[in-house]
Amino acid sequence: MKDLAIYPGTFDPLTLGHVDIIKRAARLFGRIIIAISAKPRKTTLFTAPERLAMAKSLCAQIPKVEADVFDGLLVDYIRAKGAHVIIRGLRAFSDFEYEFQMALTNRQMAPDIETLFMMTKESYSFLNSSMVREVAALGGDTAKFVPDFVQKELNKKTGIRSQKSGVRIQN
């Protein structure tokens, strides 16, 4: 299906930068699947089912977008879904080398699958999930970085009731 694109990632958590890419990709393709890696190489704050639930909350707000979890090689998942396009977001030049290597590796394994790079909106160019997790863990305000439904889940996960920034002094 040429009208289907896959946006893979860990999405731990889903940020407004991700949302920007998803909304813009949805204007280009008939269907987008947010493909959440079940077993990422990095430690996650949220489990795969929790990340899927947050992605499904977003899907309810954006037509033509759905969410799924995959395990294994991305190119195998893409072929199983009948897609031919991988969407990848780029924030800054620092993202390019890793994404370029990954795109070339995927091309070697699956020459029929294309990778489409999309630059995120400038206002989100600094934003990544690792930074959001760190700010949340330290009690900082992440409301400007994630959708409201993700903010609620971050608050639950980190045990923070109020997202007022400030310094905590330990005795």
N, C-alpha and C positions, 0 to 999 in steps of 0.2 A: 504494500500500500504506500504509494508515493506521497500521500497526504498525511502520513503519520510520522511524527518526530518524537524521539526519546530524549528526555532531559535527565541524565543520570547524576547521582551524587549521594553523599551521606546525609545531607540536610539535617545536621545536628547542631543547632536547630535551623529551621527554615528562616531565612532573613528577608528583609525587604529588598535586598539585592537579588535574591532568588526570585521573589515575586515579580520584580521588574522584568527579568529575563523571561519568565513564564508568560506573563501577559503579552509581551511583545512577540514571543514565538507563537502564541495562540492566534495572533493576527496573520501569521505567515503560513500556518498549516491547519488542516482540517481537524486534526486531533493531536494532542500532546499527552504523553505519559510521563509523569514524574516518577522515575525509576530509582527507588531507594535501595542502596546497597545493604543487604542483610548482614553481611560480615565484613565491614570495612577493616582496613589494616590498622586503623587507629582506634583508640579507646573512645567510646561515645558516652555522652551524658544520658541520652535517651535511647531506649531499646528500639529495635526495628518496628515493632507494633506501635509504639508511641510516636515515632517519626511518621509512620504511615497514617495514623489518626490525624496528626497535625496537617499533613499534606492533603488528606481528604477534606478537612475543614476548608482549606484553600480552594480545592476543586469545586466545592459547593458554590463558591463565589465567582468562578471563572468558567464560562461555557467552553466546551470542547477539551477540557483538561481533566485527566484522571490520574490516580496514583496507584502504584504497585510496588512490591518488594521483589528484588531479584537476588539470586545467589549464584556466583560463578562468573564466567566471562561475560562481559557486557555484549560483545558481538554475538554470542550465542543467544542471549536474551533478546537482542534486537531482531535477529533472524526468526526466532520463535514467534515474535509479535508481528512479523511481516513488515517491519519498518526498514528504512534505508538511510535515515538521517539521525545523527547524534547532535544535540544542542549542547554547547559548552559556553559558559559565561567567562569573560575576561574582565578583570578589574583594572589591572595595571600591567606594565611590561613584565613585572616579576612573575606573573602567572603564565606568560607565554611559553617559556622554555619547557615547563612540565607538560602543559597542554599540547604543545607541538610534538613532543616525544610520544605522548599517549595517542595522539591522532595518527601519527605515522605507524605506531605499533598496531593499532586497530586496522589501519589500511593494509598492512602486511597480512594480517589474519583474515580480513574481509574487505577485499578491494571494491565490493559493490556497496559498501556503507560509507557515506560521506559524513564528515564532521563540519558543522557550521558553528563558527565562533561569533558570539554576540558580545559587544561591549556593554557593560552595565551603565546605567545612568551615572553621570558624574558624581552626584550627591551620595552614591553608594560605593564609590570606587575604593574606599578605605575599609569597607565592611566585609568581615568574614565570620563564619560560625565560631571559630576558635576564640576570636576577640569577644564575641557576644557571651560565650560560656564563661570566659574569665571575668568579664565585667559583672555578670550575674552572680557568679560565685563569691565575688568580693562585695556584693550588696549594692552595686551601682545600678543606675537607671538604664535599662535596655529598651524602654518603650519606643525610642526613635529608631531602633534597629530591626525590630521584629513586628509581625502582625499581632493584634490584640490577643488572639487565641493562643499564640505561641508565648506571649508574655505571661499569660495565666499559668501555662505549663512550666515555664521557667521558675515562676514564683513558687509553685508547688514543689518542684524538684530541688530548689535551693533552700527552701524553707523561709523565704523572705516574704513578709506580708506587705511591706511598703517598699516602693522602689525609689525612695528618696536617697540621693547621693550624699555621702558623708564619710568621714573617717571614723573607724571604730578603734577605740583604744583598748587594748587588752591589758588586764591587770596581772 
